[in-house]
Amino acid sequence: MSAYNEENTKNTVWKKNLPVLWLGVFLCCASYTSCIPFLPVYLLRELGVAPEEVNFWAGISFAVTFLGCTVMAPYWGALADHVGQRKMAIRAGYGLALSYFLTGACQDMYQLIGVRILCGLVAGFVPACMSMASSSLPESRMGWGMGLMQTAMASGSIMGPLMGGYMASWFGMRMSFYVGSLALFAATTAVMLVVKDMTILQKGDFSAISLWRDLKDSLRNKELRFIMFMFFMIQTCVMTIQPLITLYVGQLMGAMGDEAVKMSGVIFSLAGFAGILAAPFWGKRGQRYGFVRIFALVTFAAGFINLFQIFIQNVWQFAAIQFIYGLFLAGAVPNINADLTVVTDKNTRGKAFGLSTSANQFGGVVGPLLGGALGAVMATRYVLVATGCILMCMGAYSYATRVRS
């Protein structure tokens, strides 16, 4: 296909694809945030885990999922270059719907760990949708479009905790997982019926895909190596504190009751609302001034804002800082995703997204374990400050190594 015809086709297809992909990412993220951040409460109330063991088992349940994603994401990404991202999204979406349903049916923590492993092995719906969006969008709309897709993640992050918090209070936490399963089933069906895959497929025997070969090839690309490292660090910072937030809100409010669960949902939603406001703005700034330059700015600023966690005295101050922090951090993912489309070839973009997802998910392995370990030896506010320092270092490193050079 000529460059002119490809661009002309994109001008038609992206207008149909983008709304459905946006909705799919929104429902997937809403399902996730309505259930998964509340896993410590689920372990405590529904599965009978002792209070002194909750942090340990919550960290394990988070980590095993991300470990499965880390192992499988490069394979699914490389396979997508041969069979298309659409098929990968359908596989992942229906697989996640099943795993959420099974999570709601768990009777003890060992069953939960098994289902969480399954969830990690089949995951990949959001990266596949993001890759399809990047393949559909014209180059002139890449920054704006990826920023808009980030608002789908942010919007889901708003609605999910609110729905999860209130459903847990009214109907019990199991209902949150069943509703999440239904939402994922609907999102996947919409992608299957409407979305056209614009991925340029590779010819050949995809049974010969080698994870180690793909990893070695990626390490020769300095820009992709940088992107993978940044994905890893962002996810590590996010997941270090996420398992601690619900319990921390309970500490700030003086009791771990229904009101604390609802307030945790509100605080998780504030970060998502900040993303809706800020992600398209930062995406446009990246298109204009450079994706890495804006990435360096927002990560440094988000980290600096997080330093103020040390001064908070009540839950409302915590909520305000989380909101401002979210306004800046919302610009990190769309700009690094857009930069990924710049430094990789179209016919290997599935592999690149898979490898970056693997790095991201490995951060999800390290983050909860690190958060659980740090939470056992220091106050949560100091863990938050530590993640702020890491983000500031990331911003400074990005500027020094990629922008100035």
Helices and strands as residue ranges (DSSP letters): H 3-35, G 36-38, H 39-45, G 51-53, H 54-83, H 85-104, H 109-122, H 125-136, G 139-141, H 142-171, H 173-194, G 206-208, H 211-219, H 222-253, H 258-289, H 291-306, G 307-311, H 315-329, H 332-343, G 346-348, H 349-377, H 380-398, I 399-403
